[in-house]
Amino acid sequence: MSPTPLPDLPDLLRTVRRRYRLAPLPATLDAAVAAGSETALAFAMESARLALAGQEPLNDVWRDTFTDALAVLIRRAMAPDEGDPAFQAQVLKSGDAQVREWVRLEAQAASDARAVRAAVDALAHPGKLRRLPKDATRRALASLYARAAAGEWHALASEAAALSAALLEAGAPLRAQVREIGASAALKRLSDGEAMTATPPVLRYRALRARTTPAAGSDAAQAQGRASAREGLLAEQVAASALAELAAFLHRTGDAASPTYRVLRSLRTPRRLSGGGDGSKEEWDAAVVRCTAPGAGDVVLLAEVKAAPAAVTSDMPRLLRGLTRLAQAEADTAYAFASIDGPILLGGASLRALQPRGDHLPEQVIYLCSAARESRPSVLSAAAKGMLFAEPASLAFARALAAGSSPAGTALDPVWQSLVSESRLGGVLRQFDIACRAREAMLHTGDLSATLRALGHGGDV
């Protein structure tokens, strides 16, 4: 009996199990409502998407289901003890001008602090003070340095003003520099932000944010960053190992004259094919390349690595845009890509083959993940939910709740109207469809390795 022929790459990938697939939405509206508010919301949006795609009229029942479900989710998020503190902070900011101003100042506080400290250092660094007489001016300059180092901006501004006045009377040449520090716009912003920090609305806002996001630069934030980096690095290492197995398999199963295959990590799109700021993906986690000459080859597989399966929904649109950019390559041209594993020239024909099929990924583009499958994957992505919550009508609904009112779900009708008519919310309307397509292209790295081993030993998959 002749051996069963081994599959080519697309067939091989199709044999790998898809443990991250999303289950279909309930078949009926009643079943979706019974399954909970997030499912009802997703069902209404997907029903509207399909109707719009088929140029069919929208059903008012979907709108009512949507607004009722969104109202439930907002009420739940605004619950004092078990709600969503990040959303509550967003609601507080949307209704309080002082909080908005503090957030604006805080966004540039790090840059302002660097500028002010640099100006103070140029005048009052301890190394410079050693050359000055031990008098009141030197003590005042030393105090300015200490205030800047400690981030005591209001005190720094006050002391700079006092020192500038004293130096004016003495006719000292340092006065202009001290006066410039005290009058700087950066120091004023820092001083204003410091004063606002102690106001009740800002204290409340900061307390809410601290419940979800550690303060920038804090030990907790640094620890969180290190943990995320370790998780991402581990996922990339496991994926690279699985892809190395795939490259070895492709080489073994080719004929004697077949080229070698190699894995390249962090492949960066050359400028001539890049998106120019349109949000396209421009760095690819890994690629399997068929070598055609020293330092040259063709892409046979692109893989994006995710530490968690839920991350693919928000990543998919960027991935599609990036592939469309790559597919603009000219077939008879080679393009220079940089990577962690060295530069390589990639054939334009293999890049053109990466053109998405509508909103679907080509077969040779996959996601890889080593995380366990979720017990109950959400049918409503966190990003889509966040965008719905950020709509003006949603924030107004939440502010009314915070003020003790009981607004009706119809107050959220403007969110539905924007969802079905405005392109800026197109990704939200399509979020379930995007998630399904992205997860269909997602393989568990262990499943890929197991499939390769089974095929390599002639076993059934």
Secondary structure, DSSP 8 states (H G I E B T S, - for coil): --------HHHHHHHS--TT------SSHHHHHHT-HHHHHHHHHHHHHHHHHTT----HHHHHHHHHHHHHHHHHHT-TTTS-HHHHHHHHHHH-HHHHHHHHHHHTHHHHHHHHHHHHHHHH-HHHHTTS-SSHHHHHHHHHHHHHHHT-HHHHHHHHHHHHHHHHHHT-TTHHHHHHHHT-HHHHHHHHHHHHHTSHHHHHHHHHHHTTS--TTSHHHHHHHHHHHHHHHHHHHHHHHHHHHHHHHHHHHS-TT---EEEEEEEE--GGGS-SSS----EEEEEEEEEEETTEEEEEEEEEEESSGGGHHHHHHHHHHHHHHHTTS-TT-EEEEB-TT--EEEEHHHHHTT--BTTB--TTEEEEE-S---SS--SS-HHHHHHHHTSHHHHHHHHHHHTT----GGGGHHHHHHHHH-GGGHHHHTHHHHHHHHHHTEEEHHHHHHHHHHHHTT---
